[in-house]
Protein backbone atom coordinates (compact mmCIF):
# COMPACT_ATOMS: atom_id res chain seq x y z
CA UNK A 1 0.00 0.00 0.00
CA UNK A 2 1.36 3.41 -1.00
CA UNK A 3 1.00 5.67 2.03
CA UNK A 4 0.60 9.39 1.46
CA UNK A 5 1.31 12.55 3.38
CA UNK A 6 -1.88 14.29 4.48
CA UNK A 7 -1.10 17.96 3.92
CA UNK A 8 -3.39 20.58 5.43
CA UNK A 9 -3.24 24.24 4.51
CA UNK A 10 -4.64 26.65 7.08
CA UNK A 11 -5.46 30.31 6.48
CA UNK A 12 -2.00 31.85 6.56
CA UNK A 13 -0.48 33.69 3.61
CA UNK A 14 3.06 33.68 4.98
CA UNK A 15 4.90 30.80 3.19
CA UNK A 16 1.70 29.90 1.27
CA UNK A 17 2.97 30.38 -2.29
CA UNK A 18 6.18 28.51 -1.54
CA UNK A 19 4.26 25.66 0.08
CA UNK A 20 1.79 25.38 -2.80
CA UNK A 21 4.62 25.30 -5.33
CA UNK A 22 6.33 22.51 -3.39
CA UNK A 23 3.13 20.48 -2.95
CA UNK A 24 2.55 20.80 -6.69
CA UNK A 25 5.93 19.17 -7.38
CA UNK A 26 5.10 16.23 -5.12
CA UNK A 27 1.77 15.58 -6.81
CA UNK A 28 -1.30 13.56 -5.88
CA UNK A 29 0.54 10.23 -5.77
CA UNK A 30 2.39 11.43 -2.65
CA UNK A 31 0.04 14.03 -1.17
CA UNK A 32 -3.55 13.96 0.01
CA UNK A 33 -4.37 17.66 0.18
CA UNK A 34 -6.72 19.25 2.71
CA UNK A 35 -7.53 22.98 2.61
CA UNK A 36 -9.38 24.81 5.38
CA UNK A 37 -12.06 27.38 4.67
CA UNK A 38 -9.66 30.14 5.64
CA UNK A 39 -6.98 28.54 3.46
CA UNK A 40 -9.30 28.64 0.46
CA UNK A 41 -10.14 32.29 1.17
CA UNK A 42 -6.46 33.23 1.21
CA UNK A 43 -5.68 31.14 -1.89
CA UNK A 44 -8.53 32.85 -3.75
CA UNK A 45 -7.57 36.32 -2.50
CA UNK A 46 -3.94 35.99 -3.64
CA UNK A 47 -4.97 34.16 -6.83
CA UNK A 48 -2.92 31.02 -6.10
CA UNK A 49 -5.55 28.53 -7.31
CA UNK A 50 -3.46 27.74 -10.40
CA UNK A 51 -0.75 26.34 -8.11
CA UNK A 52 -3.04 23.48 -7.07
CA UNK A 53 -2.73 20.58 -9.50
CA UNK A 54 -4.55 17.86 -7.58
CA UNK A 55 -7.90 17.09 -6.03
CA UNK A 56 -8.26 18.37 -2.50
CA UNK A 57 -10.58 17.99 0.42
CA UNK A 58 -12.05 21.27 1.55
CA UNK A 59 -13.61 22.10 4.87
CA UNK A 60 -17.33 21.47 4.56
CA UNK A 61 -18.31 20.79 8.14
CA UNK A 62 -17.10 21.58 11.64
CA UNK A 63 -17.29 17.92 12.63
CA UNK A 64 -14.51 16.79 10.33
CA UNK A 65 -16.50 14.20 8.38
CA UNK A 66 -14.11 14.83 5.48
CA UNK A 67 -11.35 13.09 7.44
CA UNK A 68 -12.46 9.48 7.34
CA UNK A 69 -9.56 8.60 5.03
CA UNK A 70 -7.08 9.32 7.84
CA UNK A 71 -8.53 6.46 9.81
CA UNK A 72 -8.03 3.98 6.97
CA UNK A 73 -4.29 3.74 7.55
CA UNK A 74 -3.16 5.11 4.20
CA UNK A 75 -1.56 8.23 5.72
CA UNK A 76 2.04 8.06 6.92
CA UNK A 77 2.36 11.61 8.19
CA UNK A 78 0.35 14.80 8.58
CA UNK A 79 1.80 18.17 7.61
CA UNK A 80 0.15 21.47 8.49
CA UNK A 81 1.85 24.15 6.43
CA UNK A 82 1.44 27.00 6.53
CA UNK A 83 -0.02 26.86 10.02
CA UNK A 84 -1.49 30.04 11.50
CA UNK A 85 -1.04 31.13 15.10
CA UNK A 86 -4.74 30.46 15.63
CA UNK A 87 -4.31 26.84 14.54
CA UNK A 88 -1.11 26.50 16.61
CA UNK A 89 -2.98 27.68 19.73
CA UNK A 90 -5.79 25.20 19.08
CA UNK A 91 -3.29 22.36 18.65
CA UNK A 92 -1.50 23.26 21.89
CA UNK A 93 -4.77 23.21 23.82
CA UNK A 94 -6.32 20.21 22.09
CA UNK A 95 -9.13 22.06 20.34
CA UNK A 96 -10.42 20.20 17.27
CA UNK A 97 -13.01 22.41 15.59
CA UNK A 98 -11.70 22.91 12.05
CA UNK A 99 -10.43 20.80 9.19
CA UNK A 100 -6.77 21.15 10.20
CA UNK A 101 -7.28 20.68 13.93
CA UNK A 102 -9.59 17.70 13.41
CA UNK A 103 -7.09 16.16 11.01
CA UNK A 104 -4.32 16.51 13.59
CA UNK A 105 -6.49 15.12 16.41
CA UNK A 106 -7.42 12.05 14.37
CA UNK A 107 -3.82 11.55 13.26
CA UNK A 108 -2.58 11.65 16.81
CA UNK A 109 -5.21 9.14 17.91
CA UNK A 110 -3.70 6.73 15.39
CA UNK A 111 -0.11 7.54 16.48
CA UNK A 112 0.69 9.46 13.30
CA UNK A 113 3.39 12.11 13.53
CA UNK A 114 2.43 15.72 12.71
CA UNK A 115 4.85 18.18 11.15
CA UNK A 116 4.02 21.88 11.43
CA UNK A 117 5.36 25.00 9.72
CA UNK A 118 4.09 27.98 11.73
CA UNK A 119 3.52 31.27 9.95
CA UNK A 120 4.80 33.25 12.95
CA UNK A 121 8.24 31.66 13.30
CA UNK A 122 10.24 34.90 13.51
CA UNK A 123 9.99 37.89 15.82
CA UNK A 124 9.90 40.29 12.86
CA UNK A 125 8.53 39.29 9.48
CA UNK A 126 7.96 41.21 6.28
CA UNK A 127 4.54 40.62 4.76
CA UNK A 128 3.83 41.75 1.22
CA UNK A 129 0.24 42.79 0.57
CA UNK A 130 -1.55 41.88 -2.63
CA UNK A 131 -0.85 45.40 -3.91
CA UNK A 132 2.87 44.89 -3.28
CA UNK A 133 3.19 47.04 -0.16
CA UNK A 134 5.61 45.60 2.41
CA UNK A 135 4.50 45.60 6.04
CA UNK A 136 6.59 44.59 9.03
CA UNK A 137 4.77 42.26 11.41
CA UNK A 138 5.92 41.56 14.94
CA UNK A 139 5.29 38.18 16.50
CA UNK A 140 3.24 38.25 19.67
CA UNK A 141 4.76 36.72 22.78
CA UNK A 142 1.81 34.32 23.13
CA UNK A 143 2.45 33.01 19.61
CA UNK A 144 6.13 32.41 20.38
CA UNK A 145 5.21 30.57 23.58
CA UNK A 146 2.63 28.40 21.83
CA UNK A 147 5.15 27.39 19.15
CA UNK A 148 7.62 26.44 21.91
CA UNK A 149 4.92 24.40 23.68
CA UNK A 150 3.93 22.63 20.48
CA UNK A 151 7.55 21.74 19.71
CA UNK A 152 7.73 19.85 23.02
CA UNK A 153 4.48 17.91 22.61
CA UNK A 154 4.32 14.24 21.70
CA UNK A 155 4.03 13.39 17.98
CA UNK A 156 4.69 16.99 16.89
CA UNK A 157 7.67 18.33 15.01
CA UNK A 158 7.93 22.06 14.35
CA UNK A 159 9.86 23.44 11.39
CA UNK A 160 11.16 26.99 11.33
CA UNK A 161 11.54 27.40 7.58
CA UNK A 162 9.95 26.02 4.42
CA UNK A 163 13.41 24.86 3.32
CA UNK A 164 13.88 22.68 6.42
CA UNK A 165 10.42 21.16 5.95
CA UNK A 166 11.02 20.48 2.24
CA UNK A 167 14.38 18.84 2.97
CA UNK A 168 12.84 16.46 5.53
CA UNK A 169 9.90 15.56 3.31
CA UNK A 170 12.17 14.86 0.37
CA UNK A 171 14.36 12.62 2.52
CA UNK A 172 11.25 10.72 3.65
CA UNK A 173 9.84 10.06 0.20
CA UNK A 174 13.02 9.23 -1.72
Phi, psi and omega in degrees: 000131180273105180278144182248167171267126173275117185246120180249133178252120177267192191271029180264141178271330181298124183076355188299310183299315180298318179296313180299320178296320179292314179302321179300322180290331181283323175077170186290345177286340180248339187238135166251113190264133177237134179229123180290166176303313180296323176300315178297321178299315182291319177300315178295315183300316181270003176059049180259005184304327181293345179278354181261115184245025183212161174297152178218158176260124179254159182288114180250333183225164174275344184278345179082026180300340181291351192263009185303333181295334179295327183281352182277353177086009180263015178246127180264340182197153174245134176239132172243105183203128351289153182240116182291163176297327177298314179293320177303312181300318179296320179295318180298322184259010173074023179275127181235085184227017179215173180303309183294315182289326174293319178300314179296316180300315180293322178298315181295325178295337178260006179078020182273132180290146180238125176254135187231135172245098180291147176285329184259063184270345182240153180294324179231126181230148176258122179252133177255122180289169179301328180279356178098357179287136180262132182232133177274129177247137178255134179287136177284150180300321180297324178291318176300314181295320179294322177296318178298316178299314181299321182295342180260357184275150181299139177070010177249144171224125182258134177249144185253004174203152176298326181297317179295319178296313179302314182301315181293318180296316180297324178289334178284327188260353180252000000 
